[in-house]
Each structure stands twice: as C-alpha cells, then as structure tokens.
Amino acid sequence: MKRFFLMSVFLVSPAACASAPATPTASLPTVTAVPSPVAKVSHNADWTPVIQSFDGMDMVLVPPGCFTMGNDKGRRDERPASQICFEKAYWIDKTEVTNAQYGSEGHFPGANHPRENLLWSEARDFCVKHGDRLPTEAEWEYAARGPDDLIYPWGNILDPDRLVFDRNDPGKTADVGSKPAGASWVGALDMSGNVFEWVSSIYKAYPYNASDGREDPNDTTSPRVYRGGIFSYLDNAADATIRFRLDPTERDWFLGFRCARDV
C-alpha cells in the first residue's frame, strides 16, 4: 500500500491554507433518544449528535441531508465534485473498531487501539456478524463533512491537536477517541487520523453513483476504497475528501474500519 502514499506525498492540499475558522467540536452535546421522524438537515449546526449502542458498539446517527462529495480543488480522483443527497438516516460507528471489539490484535497491540491489518472481506464480515455493514464511500464522507462541506471533520483548517498523526504520535496508532476535539458534526471520532478505514465502495471515477456497480458486494477482485487520513502522512491525507484504493486481498498496518447500519 505504501506505493499509493509515495504517489501523493508532495501534493499540498488547498484546504491547509484555508482562512475559514475551525468549528469547535470538543464539547458536542449528545442525546440518546432517536427523533422520529429524523428530519432532513441543511447545516451542520442544525443537528445535535445522537448516540446509541448496538451489540456493544456505540454508533452515532447521521440524519438525512445533502452535501457536496469530492473536491474540485483536490486530487484528480476527487473530481468532479457533485451533490449527493440522503433521504434516510443511518448509523455509523462512533469510533474505529478496536482490537477488543474485534477479538484479536492487529499490528499495534492495545485493547482500545484500532484493529488494523485486515482484508477488506474480514472488515466486511465483522460488520455483517454484528448486524451492520461497511459504510459506502458517500456515507463515510457525509458523516465526516456534513451539509457544510467541511474539509476536515472539525472545520476548514488543519489543527494538529484534533487528530492522531506523525506530528504528535509517531510510529504507532493511538486509542480510538483520544482526540475528542476532532469529532465530526454527528459525533464520529477519528474520521481524520489514527488509521485509514475500509469502506464498501469499489474504486471508480467520480462523480459517485451508487448504481454503477461500485457497490457490488460480490466483486472480490476490484480495488476497494479506503478513507480517513492516517497518523503518518502529510497534511493533505487528513482531508475528508481524500480517497485511496487497495486490492481487497491485501492488508496494511494502518488500515482499519468502522461499521454502519440502516435505521
């Protein structure tokens, strides 16, 4: 997988120089009562995070809404950007799946460290076993950015204190949720930093279209997408629009996952 890193290592994200202020998220209020029906939102601030536990896994609710997927100022495979809308709410794990939750350790030990070094199918099967699924690429990005189309889960300026990466935790991963100030608008943690995350989608060109075969669960050979920034990478890898690909039969020390489920 490192070959994909080297292809991009000298790219600088335009977002890293953005002047818009970051959105504070360190003290996001959360509730446990699921609204019914779940109303469509137009702005990140319209939503108060909702958390609920399923089969021992804390998940946060993602409400219906629209956002701009991709980045016309980003890398070639982030273009063209397009509007994606969700008519129904869904759940996504609050954190990356941990070693303890998975039942075994990856390359980096520690009960609360993210479970990594898994095949795409192993991540998929874990989610299915718990009544969940891997999120689509669009679902993952919407949960990270929201209707405000943020570049990072917390805002539009890179803040090293809000994620785990090579500036603050070199050479290893960290406990999931160790950077609460980096929470996304729905309360999901570590959507930038710590480890990359498998999603369900096959790697194809944008614009994203869920009906063009990229969500085929029976394709066992096409490269699958992983998202989410890594602890050991240059600034632009933390962008919520960055996407990479890996053969589903390969593993990587810094590639984990989180699950999603329908409401």
Secondary structure, 3 states (H helix, E strand, C coil): CHHHHHHHCCCCCHHHHCCCCCCCCCCCCCECCCCCCCCCECCHHHCCCEEEEECCEEEEEECCEEEEECCCCCCHHHCCCEEEEECCCEEEECCCCEHHHHCCCCCCCCCCCECCCCCHHHHHHHHHHCCCECCCHHHHHHHHHCCCCCCECCECCCCHHHCCCCCCCCCCCCCCCCCHHHCCCCCCCCCCCCCEEEEEEECCCCCCCCCCCCCCCCCCCCCEEEECCCCCCCHHHHCCCCCEEECCCCCCCCEEECCEEEC
